[in-house]
């Protein structure tokens, strides 16, 4: 039996969802030992391993990308897995959907109205049609059960394979390439309202630590003293984490929250809020921030900046995530062709 994967959300150098798709597609084939095909945008096809056959389509964003996923065709009886929720309108075999978060239901104020309506419809369709639902955190699983009455299996994310402490020469190269100050706070991720970047920026100003942002998104509401790098190559992230005095992540809502997990894996000093499952995963590996104002957050950042790096890596692995994913396929009756 083939597995048809909707991997349209995979983007070159993309963030959390792209990391999930990229790492899972490398970890599943050795355990599945059967055919996998992935619907993928042409410019991201190079991220697929040789064991996964690409079905490339012209790059599309937003509603156009969702429409392609809704029309995904698989052979009768083949299993379809929507790696970012989306399932096709017509299913001719078993199906699995992965839910990353329910932010368009829980924090609709953080998005445009059109996006909220579109993504809510996609999620409702997938949760009605899927034979089995995977969630990337216990928090997201609980939200799915609360809002839709569906039980999920939790298959958590893990640090990407390349998220390891950088060598001194790599750190020096990144400092020179981006013109980084000697001491600074780094934020990795998109700039959107639920990330609460303005509060972090205000706290950094009060703490006397420049804020450097690595990620896209509108920034017209950010103060002028914030340094924006835009999207940076994934290859630079471990050295950026190592170069930063503190990595700050004070998000108000996450389905998982991968950047602080990867920052810890790279040996960074991290200050973050206990969103999703992060407190259970990271424990004493980070300095925790609450909902205090910028002045209180500034004191937390100053304290973290003067503390030694803790460097405890959470016990997460893509092999375990892949094993649980393959078990979901088996439980729906899928069997490798060689079995």
For each residue, the residues with C-beta under 8 A, 3 or more apart:
1: 34 77 78 79 93 334 335 336 337
2: 34 35 36 37 74 75 78 79 337
3: 32 34 35 36 37 78 79 80 81 329 334
4: 37 38 39 72 74 75 78 79 80 81
5: 25 36 37 38 39 52 80 81 83
6: 38 39 69 72 80 81 82 83 84 86 87 88
7: 10 21 25 38 39 40 44 48 83
8: 39 40 41 57 60 65 68 69 84 86
9: 14 17 18 21 65 83 84
10: 7 14 17 18 21 22 40 41 44 47 83
11: 14 18 41 44
12: 43 44 46 47
13: 18 231 232 233 234
14: 9 10 11 17 18 19 22 44
15: 18 19 189 190 215 258 259
16: 19 20 100 157 256 258 259
17: 9 10 14 20 21 83 84 100
18: 9 10 11 13 14 15 21 22 44
19: 14 15 16 22 23 157 160 258
20: 16 17 23 24 83 98 100 136 157
21: 7 9 10 17 18 24 25 83 84
22: 10 14 18 19 25 26 47 160
23: 19 20 26 27 157 158 160 161 318 321
24: 20 21 27 28 83 318 321 322 325
25: 5 7 21 22 28 29 36 38 47 48 49 52
26: 22 23 29 49 161 318
27: 23 24 30 31 318 319 321 322
28: 24 25 31 32 36 322 325 326
29: 25 26 32 33 36 49 51 52
30: 27 33 51 322
31: 27 28 319 322 323 326
32: 3 28 29 36 326 329 336
33: 29 30 336 338 339
34: 1 2 3 335 336 337 338 339
35: 2 3 53 337
36: 2 3 5 25 28 29 32 51 52 53
37: 2 3 4 5 52 53 54 55
38: 4 5 6 7 25 48 52 53 54 55
39: 4 5 6 7 8 55 57 68 69 72
40: 7 8 10 44 45 48 54 55 56 57
41: 8 10 11 44 45 56 57 58 59 60 65
42: 45 56 57 58 59
43: 12 59
44: 7 10 11 12 14 18 40 41 47 48
45: 40 41 42 48 54 56
46: 12
47: 10 12 22 25 44
48: 7 25 38 40 44 45 52 54
49: 25 26 29 52
50:
51: 29 30 36
52: 5 25 29 36 37 38 48 49
53: 35 36 37 38
54: 37 38 40 45 48
55: 37 38 39 40
56: 40 41 42 45
57: 8 39 40 41 42 60 68
58: 41 42
59: 41 42 43
60: 8 41 57 64 65 67 68
61: 64 65
62: 65 66 115 118
63: 66 67 118
64: 60 61 67 68
65: 8 9 41 60 61 62 68 69
66: 62 63 69 70 86 118 122
67: 60 63 64 70 71
68: 8 39 57 60 64 65 71 72
69: 6 8 39 65 66 72 82 86 87 88
70: 66 67 86 87 88 89
71: 67 68 88 89
72: 4 6 39 68 69 80 88
73: 88 90
74: 2 4 78 79 80 88 92 93
75: 2 4 78 92 93
76: 92 93
77: 1 92 93
78: 1 2 3 4 74 75 92 93
79: 1 2 3 4 74 93 94 95 96 329 332 334
80: 3 4 5 6 72 74 87 88 91 93 94 95 96
81: 3 4 5 6 95 96 97 98 325 329
82: 6 69 85 86 87 95 96 97 98 126 130
83: 5 6 7 9 10 17 20 21 24 98
84: 6 8 9 17 21 98 100
85: 82 97 98 99 100 122 123 126
86: 6 8 66 69 70 82 97 122 126
87: 6 69 70 80 82 91 95 97 125 126 129 130
88: 6 69 70 71 72 73 74 80 91
89: 70 71 125
90: 73
91: 80 87 88 95 129
92: 74 75 76 77 78
93: 1 74 75 76 77 78 79 80
94: 79 80 131 132 332 333 334
95: 79 80 81 82 87 91 129 130 131 132
96: 79 80 81 82 130 131 132 133 134 325 328 329 332
97: 81 82 85 86 87 126 127 129 130 132 133 134
98: 20 81 82 83 84 85 133 134 135 136 155
99: 85 102 123 126 127 133 134 135 136 140 144 152 255
100: 16 17 20 84 85 136 140 255 256
101: 106 136 140 143 253 254 255 256
102: 99 105 106 123 140 143 144 147 255
103: 106 107 110 111 194 253 255
104: 107 108 111 115 116 119 120 123
105: 102 108 120 123 143 147
106: 101 102 103 143 253
107: 103 104 110 111 193 194 252 253
108: 104 105 111 116
109: 193
110: 103 107 192 193 194 253
111: 103 104 107 108 115 116 119 192
112: 115 116
113: 116 117
114: 117 118
115: 62 104 111 112 118 119
116: 104 108 111 112 113 119 120
117: 113 114 120 121
118: 62 63 66 114 115 121 122
119: 104 111 115 116 122 123
120: 104 105 116 117 123 124
121: 117 118 124 125
122: 66 85 86 118 119 125 126
123: 85 99 102 104 105 119 120 126 127
124: 120 121 127 128 148
125: 87 89 121 122 128 129
126: 82 85 86 87 97 99 122 123 129 130
127: 97 99 123 124 130 133 144 148 150
128: 124 125
129: 87 91 95 97 125 126
130: 82 87 95 96 97 126 127 133 150
131: 94 95 96 332
132: 94 95 96 97 153 328 331 332
133: 96 97 98 99 127 130 144 150 151 152 153
134: 96 97 98 99 152 153 154 155 324 325 328
135: 98 99 138 140 141 144 152 153 154 155
136: 20 98 99 100 101 140 154 155 156 157 255 256
137: 140 141 154 156 255 256 276 277
138: 135 141 142 154 277 280
139: 142 143 255 275 276 277
140: 99 100 101 102 135 136 137 143 144 152 255 256 276
141: 135 137 138 144 145 151 152 153 154
142: 138 139 145 146
143: 101 102 105 106 139 140 146 147
144: 99 102 127 133 135 140 141 147 148 150 152
145: 141 142 148 149 150 151 152
146: 142 143
147: 102 105 143 144
148: 124 127 144 145
149: 145
150: 127 130 133 144 145
151: 133 141 145
152: 99 133 134 135 140 141 144 145
153: 132 133 134 135 141 324 328
154: 134 135 136 137 138 141
155: 98 134 135 136 321 324 325
156: 136 137 256 277 281 316 321
157: 16 19 20 23 136 256 258 261 316 321
158: 23 261 314 316 317 318 320 321
159: 163 258 261 262 265 313 314 316
160: 19 22 23 163 234 262
161: 23 26 318
162: 234 235 238
163: 159 160 237 238 262 265 266
164: 238 265 266
165: 238 242 266 267 311
166: 170 171 174 238 239 241 242 243 266
167: 170 171
168: 171 172
169: 172 173
170: 166 167 173 174 238 239 242
171: 166 167 168 174 175 239 242 243
172: 168 169 175 176
173: 169 170 176 177 239
174: 166 170 171 177 178 180 236 239 240 243
175: 171 172 178 179 180 243
176: 172 173 179
177: 173 174 236
178: 174 175 212 229 232 240
179: 175 176
180: 174 175 184 212 243
181: 184 210
182:
183: 209 210 245 305
184: 180 181 209 210 211 212 227 244 245
185: 200 204 207 209 210 211 212 244 245 246 247 248 301
186: 212 214 240 241 243 244 246 247 248 268
187: 195 197 200 211 212 213 214 215 247 248 249
188: 214 215 237 240 241 247 249 259 262 263
189: 15 195 214 215 249 251 259
190: 15 195 215 216 217
191: 195 197 213 215 216 217 218 219 222
192: 110 111 195 217 218
193: 107 109 110 196
194: 103 107 110 251 252 253
195: 187 189 190 191 192 250 251 252
196: 193 199 200 250 251 252
197: 187 191 200 201 213 222 226
198: 201 202 221 222 223
199: 196 202 203 250 293 294 297
200: 185 187 196 197 203 204 211 248 250 297
201: 197 198 204 205 211 222 223 225 226
202: 198 199 205 206 223 294 298
203: 199 200 206 207 248 294 295 297 298 300 301
204: 185 200 201 207 209 210 211 248 298 301
205: 201 202 208 211 223 225
206: 202 203 294 295 298
207: 185 203 204 298 299 301 302 305
208: 205 302
209: 183 184 185 204 245 246 301 302 305
210: 181 183 184 185 204 225 227
211: 184 185 187 200 201 204 205 225 226 227 248
212: 178 180 184 185 186 187 226 227 228 229 244
213: 187 191 197 219 222 226 227 228 229
214: 186 187 188 189 229 230 231 232 237 240
215: 15 187 188 189 190 191 230 231
216: 190 191 230 231
217: 190 191 192
218: 191 192 221
219: 191 213 222 226 228
220:
221: 198 218
222: 191 197 198 201 213 219 226 228
223: 198 201 202 205 226
224:
225: 201 205 210 211
226: 197 201 211 212 213 219 222 223
227: 184 210 211 212 213
228: 212 213 219 222
229: 178 212 213 214 232
230: 214 215 216
231: 13 214 215 216
232: 13 178 214 229 236 237 240
233: 13 236 237
234: 13 160 162 237
235: 162
236: 174 177 232 233 239 240
237: 163 188 214 232 233 234 240 241 262 266
238: 162 163 164 165 166 170 241 242 266
239: 166 170 171 173 174 236 242 243
240: 174 178 186 188 214 232 236 237 243 244
241: 166 186 188 237 238 244 247 262 263 266 267 268
242: 165 166 170 171 238 239 266 267 268
243: 166 171 174 175 180 186 239 240
244: 184 185 186 212 240 241 247 268 269
245: 183 184 185 209 269 305
246: 185 186 209 268 269 270 271 301 304 305
247: 185 186 187 188 241 244 259 260 263 268 269 270 271 272
248: 185 186 187 200 203 204 211 270 271 272 301
249: 187 188 189 257 259 260 263 270 271 272 273
250: 195 196 199 200 271 272 273 289 297
251: 189 194 195 196 254 257 272 273 275
252: 107 194 195 196 273 275
253: 101 103 106 107 110 194 275
254: 101 251 257 275 276 278
255: 99 100 101 102 103 136 137 139 140 276
256: 16 100 101 136 137 140 156 157 261 276 277
257: 249 251 254 260 261 272 275 276 277 278
258: 15 16 19 157 159 261 262
259: 15 16 188 189 247 249 262 263
260: 247 249 257 263 264 270 272 278 282 286
261: 157 158 159 256 257 258 264 265 278 281 282 314 316
262: 159 160 163 188 237 241 258 259 265 266
263: 188 241 247 249 259 260 266 268 270
264: 260 261 267 268 270 282 285 286 310 311 312 313 314
265: 159 163 164 261 262 313 314
266: 163 164 165 166 237 238 241 242 262 263
267: 165 241 242 264 309 311
268: 186 241 242 244 246 247 263 264 309
269: 244 245 246 247 287 304 305 307 309 310
270: 246 247 248 249 260 263 264 282 285 286 287 304
271: 246 247 248 249 250 286 287 288 289 300 301 304
272: 247 248 249 250 251 257 260 275 278 282 286 287 288 289
273: 249 250 251 252 278 288 289 290 291
274: 278 279 288
275: 139 251 252 253 254 257 272 278
276: 137 139 140 254 255 256 257
277: 137 138 139 156 256 257 280 281
278: 254 257 260 261 272 273 274 275 281 282 286
279: 274 282 283 288
280: 138 277 283
281: 156 261 277 278 314 316
282: 260 261 264 270 272 278 279 285 286 312 314
283: 279 280 312
284: 310 312
285: 264 270 282 310 311 312 313 314
286: 260 264 270 271 272 278 282 310
287: 269 270 271 272 300 303 304 307
288: 271 272 273 274 279
289: 250 271 272 273 292 297 300
290: 273 296
291: 273
292: 289 295 296 297 300
293: 199 296 297
294: 199 202 203 206 297 298
295: 203 206 292 298 299
296: 290 292 293 299 300
297: 199 200 203 250 289 292 293 294 300 301
298: 202 203 204 206 207 294 295 301 302
299: 207 295 296 302 303
300: 203 271 287 289 292 296 297 303 304
301: 185 203 204 207 209 246 248 271 297 298 304 305
302: 207 208 209 298 299 305 306
303: 287 299 300 306 307
304: 246 269 270 271 287 300 301 307
305: 183 207 209 245 246 269 301 302
306: 302 303
307: 269 287 303 304 310
308:
309: 267 268 269
310: 264 269 284 285 286 307
311: 165 264 267 285
312: 264 282 283 284 285
313: 159 264 265 285
314: 158 159 261 264 265 281 282 285
315:
316: 156 157 158 159 261 281 320 321
317: 158 320 321
318: 23 24 26 27 158 161 321 322
319: 27 31 322 323
320: 158 316 317 323 324
321: 23 24 27 155 156 157 158 316 317 318 324 325
322: 24 27 28 30 31 318 319 325 326
323: 31 319 320 326 327
324: 134 153 155 320 321 327 328
325: 24 28 81 96 134 155 321 322 328 329
326: 28 31 32 322 323 329 330
327: 323 324 330 331
328: 96 132 134 153 324 325 331 332
329: 3 32 79 81 96 325 326 332 334
330: 326 327 333 334 335
331: 132 327 328
332: 79 94 96 131 132 328 329
333: 94 330
334: 1 3 79 94 329 330
335: 1 34 330 339
336: 1 32 33 34 339
337: 1 2 34 35
338: 33 34
339: 33 34 335 336
